[in-house]
Amino acid sequence: MNTGDLVNYEARGIFSYTSERYASPGIILSICKNERNKVHDVAEVYWSDGNVTHEHMCYLELVKRSMNV
């Protein structure tokens, strides 16, 4: 994922209830890279309700483009 990508918040398993807290989709504003462990990269996301949060990349899912656009 990159800055400017459209994403949804997607938590699975025991954290699936947290998906209700986010107004997907959102746009990645910036990414803070962790060179030692990419699982811990963090994205600053602007959500469709106007909130901005910092999320681990593992909880973000890229919105796929429609072929009909």
N, C-alpha and C positions, 0 to 999 in steps of 0.2 A: 504494500500500500504506500501511497505517496500523498504529499500535501495537495489539497484540492480534490481528493477522491471523495465520493459520496458513499457513506457507510451506514449500516444499521448496527445497533447494539445487540449482541447475541451472547447470552450467558447460558451455559448448559449445566445439567446436573443439579447439585445442591444450591447453586447460585442462580438458577433459572428465574426465580421470583424477582430478581433485580431488573429484569428487562422491562418491567412495568414502569420503572422510574424514568425512562428515557423516551423522548419524543423523536423517534427515528423517522426519517433519515437525518444524518448530520454530515457536515463537511469537515474534513481534517484541515486544521489551520496550521499545525506544525507537528513535527515528530522529534522527540528526544531519544536518540539512539543509545543503547547500552551495548558497547562493543564486546563485552564479555559474554552476554547472554541475550540473544534477540527476543526471547520470550518476555523479557522485561522492558522492551521498548515501549514508550508511552506517547500517545497522541493527544494533542489538544484538539477537542472537537466542538464545533458550533452546531447545536441541535436545532431542529425546526421550531422549537418553542422559545428560542432565543437564549437558552442557557449554554454556557461554555463549561466543559468538564475536561479532566485529564484521565484518560483510560488506557489500561494495558492493551496492547495491540491484539492479544489473544481473545479479547471480548468484542472486537470489531469485525464485521463481515462486509466485504465490498459489495455494493449494489451493482448487479449485472446490467449491462446495457441491453435495451430491447432491440431486436433486429428489425423492427418495424418503424424505427425512428428515422 
